[in-house]
Amino acid sequence: MTLTYSEDDSTKTATIAVSGKITKEDYDAAITPMQAFTDKHGSVNFIEIVESFAGFEPSIIWPGFKFDMANLKHIGRVAVVSDIGWISPITKAAGYFMSTKLRMFDMSELEEAQA
């Protein structure tokens, strides 16, 4: 599995770690608990850790977009953690179109992102 999902009820923070190519199976295994976590807490934070990224199956684009649009108002902060150079500018550009606070961190700053 190239996508792992975990959650911390005490901080209302869900963490997604990516390593490789995201398949539809990976997405489906994470999205159901992610939606339940968001529904349970009302307002949540997310940490995305991108260790490596080899793309994703196109079949997750539309479901991912629908999840984002339905839940964006419930997401307080997002931290993207990666040392992959091209992810930072894309993350910053996406942040301009979101009401959610979005911040980029290097892998060496993982503890700061978690805080």
Residue pairs with C-beta under 8 A, 6 or more apart in sequence:
1 25
1 26
1 29
2 18
2 19
2 20
2 21
2 22
2 23
2 26
2 54
3 16
3 17
3 18
3 22
3 23
3 26
3 27
3 29
3 30
4 16
4 17
4 30
5 14
5 15
5 16
5 17
5 29
5 30
5 33
5 34
6 14
6 15
6 17
7 13
7 14
7 15
7 33
7 37
8 14
8 15
9 41
11 45
12 41
12 43
12 44
12 45
13 44
13 45
13 46
13 47
13 114
14 34
14 37
14 38
14 44
14 45
14 46
14 47
15 46
15 47
15 48
15 49
16 30
16 34
16 46
16 47
16 48
16 49
17 48
17 49
17 50
17 51
18 48
18 49
18 50
18 51
18 52
18 53
19 51
19 52
20 52
20 53
20 54
21 53
21 54
21 55
21 56
21 57
22 55
22 56
22 57
22 60
23 56
23 57
24 57
24 59
24 60
27 56
27 57
27 60
27 63
27 64
31 63
31 67
34 67
35 67
35 71
37 44
38 44
38 71
38 74
38 75
42 74
43 74
43 75
43 76
44 74
44 75
44 76
45 75
45 76
45 77
45 78
45 79
46 75
46 77
46 78
46 79
47 78
47 79
47 81
47 113
47 114
48 78
48 79
48 80
48 81
48 82
49 81
49 82
49 107
49 110
50 80
50 81
50 82
50 84
50 87
51 82
51 107
52 84
53 82
53 84
53 87
72 98
72 99
72 100
73 99
75 100
76 100
76 101
77 100
77 101
77 102
77 103
78 98
78 100
78 101
78 102
78 103
79 103
79 104
79 105
79 113
79 114
80 87
80 91
80 102
80 103
80 104
80 105
81 104
81 105
81 106
81 107
81 109
81 110
81 113
82 88
82 104
82 105
82 106
82 107
83 106
83 107
87 104
88 104
91 102
91 104
92 102
92 104
94 102
95 102
95 103
103 113
105 112
105 113
